[in-house]
Amino acid sequence: MKPHEYLLKHSQKLSEEYPGKYIAVVRDKVVAASRSAMVAFKEAKEKYPKGEIAIFYMPTDEETVTLL
């Protein structure tokens, strides 16, 4: 599974677990999370030096806008 597919499939759960944080995803797994995108990337790179790392921001409830 590609990282963006993982994000779409699990977006609700990830939003609840990591509000206001950047998550680093390798394949179908969150491998790091931080309030800083760079910190999340560096932690993921240490764990998976050859892996393709995708960084996503998980907004807080206040940042999420509901469209009617």
ABEGO torsion letter per residue (X at the ends): XBAAAAAAAAAAAAAAAABGBBBBBBEABBABBBABAAAAAAAAAAABAABBBBBBBBBBAAABBBBX
